[in-house]
Amino acid sequence: MPISERTAETIEQMTVIASQLRNDWIDNSDMAIIPWFRGQADAEWPLRPKFYRTGPTDPKTECEIREEFITHAPALCDASPRNKWEWYFLMQHYGAPTRLLDWTDGALIALYFAVRENRGDRHAAVWALDPWWLNWKVIQKDEVVPVGDPLLREDRKEHKWLPKRFQRSTKLPKSPIAVFPGHFDKRIGAQRSTFTIHGADRDGLMAVANGDKNAGLVKITIPSWAVREIKRSLDTCGIDETTVFPNLEALSRVVESRWKDESRPLPHQGVCTRLKPSKIHGVGVFAIKDIPKNTKLFSNDLSEMVWIDKDSLKKLPVQINNLYEDFAVPKENRYGCPANFNRLTMSWYVNDSKHPNVRCDNSYNFWTLRDIKSGEELTADYSSYP
């Protein structure tokens, strides 16, 4: 059964959904219990901890990461973690790879994180979680405890999710559980932080929820066109960088953003070419208006280029080799290509010619060599590419 989904285009809609979920999930008599929320800048991102997104994921690697962080962190922070849990929470809040996912019991704080680094070019999402449902499903306990509490018994089930470093014969549980941190660090307190700690299954949260018609997990999509106005509304409500990062660097970012020109050009501005069928080869780039000599072309294009040895491609299928033949820049025994062929932009369709009207400089910027008339194809000499 698919995960339940909602849509919020304003902070008012977000608060209504959050209130509805609280009423649906939690007994009204228990006012201390609140759903958890997590904001993600891209609605397509999975609910997957950073440790399972980057590099090796074996227990030894995780232990090495934990040990390196604990070794160097004391000289760099004011917090004083008391045990393995608090060190792990600190690692997560400052960007180290862990099996934790950040949540908050503040719906609008999660909404802020969803739109904070989103430029309005993709949908964002806020996930809502009933942590008591999760723990009942996984450990058959209808409770969430502050696992960093020194008075918490060592025989509690929750400790299985964070073994001591380099402990032999350690086997993680498969599914995630919900845990409370102590607010020993200013940032953790400011963000009203809570966590899920994931086990051996990197997508364990979705696995627990799938097939449960009463799953306490809901995805709230924030449409891309609503992002800008939501940012403005959150700012009006006093939710900004200093709310979630209480330090001077955050204050500086707030001050800068208040005086920064946030306007964006329309998609057609700066565009003077388009793609059309070419008599030279396949598809080419053509002028849609007269372009003067020494004009810089393809503004806002991705100019990155990586070089791949031709020999490394010999055993690949013909269709893959054709990508390089059709779109890459051949030079001696190498191909110059985009970092990924899914990122082909206008400049990659400029065809080769020994009588070019466009040149490519050392930074892979393109310039007209002469006046170009509307309707004329743009060409470059591939052998002159740096």
C-alpha positions as CSV (number, residue, x, y, z in Angstrom):
1,M,0.0,0.0,0.0
2,P,1.5,3.4,-1.0
3,I,2.4,6.0,1.6
4,S,-0.3,8.6,2.2
5,E,0.4,11.9,0.5
6,R,-0.9,15.5,0.9
7,T,0.1,18.9,-0.6
8,A,0.7,22.2,1.1
9,E,1.1,25.4,-1.0
10,T,1.1,27.8,2.0
11,I,2.1,27.7,5.6
12,E,-1.6,27.9,6.5
13,Q,-2.2,24.7,4.7
14,M,0.8,23.1,6.3
15,T,-0.4,24.0,9.8
16,V,-3.9,22.6,9.0
17,I,-2.4,19.3,7.8
18,A,-0.1,19.1,10.9
19,S,-3.1,19.7,13.2
20,Q,-5.2,17.1,11.4
21,L,-2.4,14.5,11.7
22,R,-2.0,15.2,15.4
23,N,-5.7,14.7,15.9
24,D,-5.7,11.5,13.8
25,W,-2.7,9.9,15.4
26,I,-2.7,11.0,19.0
27,D,-5.3,10.9,21.8
28,N,-6.5,14.4,22.5
29,S,-6.1,13.8,26.2
30,D,-2.3,13.5,25.9
31,M,-1.3,17.1,25.0
32,A,2.4,16.4,25.5
33,I,2.6,14.1,22.5
34,I,3.3,15.8,19.1
35,P,4.0,14.3,15.7
36,W,7.4,14.6,14.2
37,F,8.3,16.4,10.9
38,R,11.2,16.3,8.5
39,G,11.9,18.8,5.7
40,Q,13.7,17.7,2.5
41,A,14.6,20.1,-0.3
42,D,13.8,17.6,-3.0
43,A,10.6,15.6,-2.8
44,E,12.2,12.7,-4.6
45,W,14.9,12.1,-2.0
46,P,14.3,8.9,0.0
47,L,14.2,8.8,3.8
48,R,17.7,7.5,4.0
49,P,20.4,8.4,6.5
50,K,23.6,10.0,5.2
51,F,25.7,7.0,6.2
52,Y,23.7,4.9,3.7
53,R,24.1,7.6,1.0
54,T,27.9,7.9,0.9
55,G,30.8,5.4,0.8
56,P,31.1,2.0,2.5
57,T,28.3,1.0,4.9
58,D,29.9,-1.8,6.9
59,P,30.1,-1.6,10.7
60,K,33.9,-1.2,10.8
61,T,33.7,1.9,8.6
62,E,31.0,3.4,10.9
63,C,33.2,2.8,13.9
64,E,36.1,4.5,12.3
65,I,34.0,7.5,11.5
66,R,32.7,7.7,15.0
67,E,36.2,7.4,16.5
68,E,37.7,10.1,14.3
69,F,34.9,12.5,15.1
70,I,35.1,11.9,18.9
71,T,38.9,12.3,18.7
72,H,38.9,15.7,17.1
73,A,35.6,17.3,18.1
74,P,36.4,18.4,21.7
75,A,38.8,21.1,20.5
76,L,36.2,22.5,18.1
77,C,32.9,22.7,20.1
78,D,31.5,23.9,23.4
79,A,29.2,20.9,23.9
80,S,30.1,18.2,26.3
81,P,28.5,14.9,25.3
82,R,28.2,12.5,28.2
83,N,27.9,9.2,26.4
84,K,27.9,7.4,23.0
85,W,24.4,8.6,22.2
86,E,25.1,12.3,22.7
87,W,28.3,12.0,20.6
88,Y,26.2,10.3,17.9
89,F,23.6,13.1,18.0
90,L,26.3,15.7,17.8
91,M,27.8,14.0,14.8
92,Q,24.5,14.1,13.0
93,H,23.8,17.8,13.7
94,Y,27.2,18.8,12.3
95,G,27.0,16.8,9.1
96,A,29.0,13.6,9.8
97,P,27.7,10.4,8.2
98,T,25.5,8.6,10.7
99,R,22.5,6.2,10.6
100,L,20.3,9.0,12.1
101,L,17.6,11.0,10.4
102,D,16.8,14.5,11.8
103,W,13.2,15.2,12.7
104,T,11.6,18.0,14.7
105,D,8.3,18.4,16.6
106,G,7.9,21.8,15.0
107,A,6.0,21.6,11.7
108,L,7.1,25.0,10.5
109,I,10.7,24.3,11.4
110,A,10.6,21.3,9.1
111,L,8.9,23.4,6.4
112,Y,11.8,25.9,6.7
113,F,14.3,23.1,6.1
114,A,12.3,21.9,3.1
115,V,12.4,25.3,1.3
116,R,15.7,26.7,2.8
117,E,18.0,25.5,-0.1
118,N,15.3,25.0,-2.7
119,R,15.4,27.6,-5.5
120,G,11.9,26.8,-6.7
121,D,13.1,24.5,-9.4
122,R,11.8,21.3,-7.9
123,H,9.2,20.1,-5.5
124,A,10.2,19.9,-1.8
125,A,8.6,17.7,0.9
126,V,7.8,17.6,4.6
127,W,7.5,14.1,6.0
128,A,5.3,13.6,9.1
129,L,5.9,10.7,11.4
130,D,4.1,9.2,14.4
131,P,7.1,8.0,16.4
132,W,5.0,6.0,18.8
133,W,3.5,4.0,15.9
134,L,7.0,3.3,14.7
135,N,8.3,2.0,18.0
136,W,5.2,-0.1,18.5
137,K,5.7,-1.7,15.1
138,V,9.5,-2.3,15.6
139,I,10.0,-3.0,19.3
140,Q,6.5,-3.4,20.6
141,K,6.8,-0.4,22.9
142,D,4.4,2.5,22.7
143,E,7.0,4.9,24.0
144,V,9.9,7.0,22.9
145,V,12.7,7.5,25.4
146,P,15.7,9.9,25.8
147,V,18.3,7.3,25.0
148,G,21.2,9.6,26.1
149,D,19.9,9.7,29.7
150,P,22.7,8.2,31.9
151,L,20.0,6.7,34.1
152,L,18.5,4.6,31.2
153,R,19.1,1.0,31.9
154,E,21.8,-0.8,29.8
155,D,19.4,-3.7,29.0
156,R,17.0,-1.5,27.2
157,K,16.3,-2.6,23.6
158,E,17.2,0.8,22.2
159,H,20.9,0.3,22.9
160,K,21.1,-2.4,20.2
161,W,20.8,0.3,17.6
162,L,24.1,1.9,18.7
163,P,26.7,-0.7,19.8
164,K,29.9,0.3,21.4
165,R,32.6,1.1,18.9
166,F,34.5,-2.0,17.5
167,Q,32.3,-4.3,19.5
168,R,32.7,-7.9,18.2
169,S,29.9,-9.9,16.7
170,T,27.7,-6.8,16.3
171,K,24.5,-7.3,14.3
172,L,22.3,-4.3,13.9
173,P,18.5,-4.7,14.0
174,K,16.9,-4.4,10.6
175,S,14.3,-1.6,11.1
176,P,14.6,2.0,12.5
177,I,13.3,3.3,15.8
178,A,12.4,6.7,17.2
179,V,14.5,8.3,20.0
180,F,14.7,11.5,21.9
181,P,18.0,13.4,22.3
182,G,18.9,15.4,25.3
183,H,19.2,19.1,24.4
184,F,22.8,19.4,25.5
185,D,23.7,21.4,22.4
186,K,22.3,24.8,21.5
187,R,21.5,23.8,17.9
188,I,19.7,20.6,18.9
189,G,17.5,22.6,21.3
190,A,16.8,25.4,18.8
191,Q,15.7,22.9,16.1
192,R,13.5,21.0,18.6
193,S,15.4,18.0,17.4
194,T,14.3,14.3,17.5
195,F,15.7,11.4,15.6
196,T,15.1,8.1,14.0
197,I,18.1,5.7,14.2
198,H,18.2,3.2,11.3
199,G,19.3,-0.3,11.4
200,A,20.8,-2.6,8.7
201,D,18.1,-1.7,6.1
202,R,18.9,1.6,4.6
203,D,15.3,2.1,3.5
204,G,13.9,0.6,6.7
205,L,11.4,3.3,7.5
206,M,9.6,2.8,4.2
207,A,9.7,-0.9,4.6
208,V,7.9,-0.6,8.0
209,A,5.3,1.7,6.6
210,N,4.6,-0.1,3.3
211,G,1.6,-2.4,3.5
212,D,0.3,-0.8,6.8
213,K,-3.0,1.0,6.0
214,N,-2.7,2.8,9.3
215,A,0.9,3.7,8.9
216,G,2.0,6.8,10.9
217,L,4.0,8.2,8.0
218,V,2.7,10.9,5.6
219,K,4.5,12.8,2.8
220,I,3.5,16.4,2.3
221,T,4.6,17.8,-1.0
222,I,5.6,21.4,-1.3
223,P,5.1,22.4,-5.0
224,S,8.1,24.2,-6.6
225,W,5.9,27.2,-7.5
226,A,5.0,27.7,-3.9
227,V,8.5,27.7,-2.5
228,R,9.3,31.4,-2.8
229,E,6.1,32.6,-1.2
230,I,6.4,30.1,1.6
231,K,9.9,31.4,2.4
232,R,8.5,34.9,2.6
233,S,5.7,33.8,4.9
234,L,8.1,32.0,7.2
235,D,10.3,35.1,7.4
236,T,7.2,37.1,8.3
237,C,6.5,34.7,11.1
238,G,10.0,35.0,12.4
239,I,11.3,31.7,11.2
240,D,14.7,32.2,9.6
241,E,18.3,31.1,9.8
242,T,18.8,32.3,13.4
243,T,15.8,30.3,14.5
244,V,17.5,27.0,13.6
245,F,21.1,28.0,13.8
246,P,21.5,30.4,16.8
247,N,24.9,31.9,16.0
248,L,26.4,35.0,14.3
249,E,27.0,33.3,11.0
250,A,23.3,32.6,10.7
251,L,22.5,36.2,11.6
252,S,24.8,37.4,8.9
253,R,23.0,35.2,6.4
254,V,19.7,36.7,7.5
255,V,21.0,40.2,7.1
256,E,22.4,39.5,3.7
257,S,19.2,37.8,2.4
258,R,17.1,40.8,3.5
259,W,19.1,43.1,1.2
260,K,19.8,40.7,-1.6
261,D,18.1,41.0,-4.9
262,E,16.1,37.7,-5.1
263,S,14.6,38.4,-8.5
264,R,15.3,35.8,-11.2
265,P,15.5,36.4,-15.0
266,L,12.8,34.8,-17.1
267,P,13.9,31.6,-18.8
268,H,14.2,33.2,-22.3
269,Q,16.5,36.1,-21.1
270,G,20.0,35.8,-22.5
271,V,19.0,33.1,-25.0
272,C,19.8,33.7,-28.6
273,T,20.0,30.1,-29.9
274,R,17.8,27.0,-30.2
275,L,18.2,23.3,-31.4
276,K,17.1,22.3,-34.9
277,P,17.9,19.5,-37.3
278,S,21.4,20.0,-38.8
279,K,22.7,19.4,-42.3
280,I,26.1,18.8,-40.8
281,H,25.2,16.2,-38.2
282,G,22.0,15.2,-36.5
283,V,20.9,18.2,-34.3
284,G,22.7,21.5,-34.3
285,V,22.6,24.9,-32.6
286,F,21.0,27.8,-34.6
287,A,20.7,31.5,-34.0
288,I,17.2,32.8,-33.4
289,K,18.3,36.4,-33.8
290,D,21.3,38.3,-35.2
291,I,24.3,37.8,-32.9
292,P,27.2,40.3,-33.0
293,K,30.9,39.3,-33.1
294,N,32.6,38.6,-29.8
295,T,29.3,37.8,-28.0
296,K,29.5,35.3,-25.1
297,L,27.0,32.5,-25.7
298,F,25.0,30.1,-23.6
299,S,24.8,32.2,-20.4
300,N,24.0,30.1,-17.3
301,D,25.1,27.0,-19.2
302,L,27.0,24.3,-17.3
303,S,30.5,24.7,-18.7
304,E,32.1,21.7,-16.8
305,M,34.0,19.2,-18.9
306,V,35.6,15.9,-17.9
307,W,38.1,14.0,-20.0
308,I,37.7,10.2,-20.5
309,D,40.3,7.9,-22.1
310,K,38.9,6.3,-25.2
311,D,40.6,3.0,-24.3
312,S,38.4,2.8,-21.1
313,L,35.3,2.6,-23.3
314,K,36.2,-0.2,-25.6
315,K,34.3,-3.0,-23.8
316,L,31.1,-0.9,-23.4
317,P,28.0,-1.5,-25.5
318,V,27.8,0.1,-28.9
319,Q,24.9,2.4,-27.8
320,I,27.1,3.8,-25.0
321,N,30.0,4.4,-27.3
322,N,27.6,6.2,-29.7
323,L,26.9,8.7,-26.9
324,Y,30.6,9.7,-26.9
325,E,30.8,9.7,-30.7
326,D,27.7,11.9,-31.0
327,F,28.1,14.3,-28.1
328,A,31.6,14.3,-26.7
329,V,34.5,16.4,-28.0
330,P,37.2,14.0,-29.5
331,K,40.8,15.0,-28.9
332,E,43.6,12.6,-29.6
333,N,42.9,9.5,-27.4
334,R,40.4,11.3,-25.1
335,Y,36.8,12.4,-25.1
336,G,35.7,15.7,-23.5
337,C,32.2,15.2,-22.1
338,P,29.8,16.5,-19.5
339,A,30.0,15.1,-16.0
340,N,26.8,13.1,-16.9
341,F,25.1,12.8,-20.3
342,N,21.8,13.5,-18.6
343,R,23.2,17.1,-18.2
344,L,23.6,17.8,-21.9
345,T,23.0,21.5,-22.5
346,M,22.9,23.7,-25.6
347,S,26.7,24.0,-26.0
348,W,27.1,20.2,-26.4
349,Y,25.1,20.3,-29.6
350,V,27.5,22.7,-31.4
351,N,28.7,20.7,-34.4
352,D,32.3,20.5,-35.6
353,S,33.5,22.5,-38.6
354,K,36.8,23.5,-40.1
355,H,35.2,26.9,-40.9
356,P,33.8,27.7,-37.5
357,N,31.9,30.9,-36.5
358,V,32.3,30.1,-32.7
359,R,35.3,29.5,-30.5
360,C,35.8,27.9,-27.1
361,D,38.1,29.5,-24.6
362,N,40.1,27.9,-21.8
363,S,37.2,28.0,-19.4
364,Y,34.9,26.3,-22.0
365,N,33.0,29.5,-22.6
366,F,31.8,30.0,-26.2
367,W,32.3,33.3,-28.2
368,T,31.2,34.3,-31.7
369,L,34.1,34.8,-34.1
370,R,32.0,37.0,-36.4
371,D,28.6,38.4,-36.8
372,I,26.0,35.5,-37.1
373,K,22.7,36.0,-38.8
374,S,19.4,34.7,-37.5
375,G,18.8,31.1,-38.7
376,E,22.5,30.4,-39.2
377,E,24.0,27.3,-37.6
378,L,26.7,27.8,-35.0
379,T,29.8,25.6,-35.4
380,A,33.2,25.2,-33.7
381,D,36.5,23.6,-34.5
382,Y,36.7,20.7,-32.0
383,S,40.5,20.4,-32.5
384,S,40.9,23.9,-31.0
385,Y,39.2,23.0,-27.7
386,P,41.6,23.4,-24.7
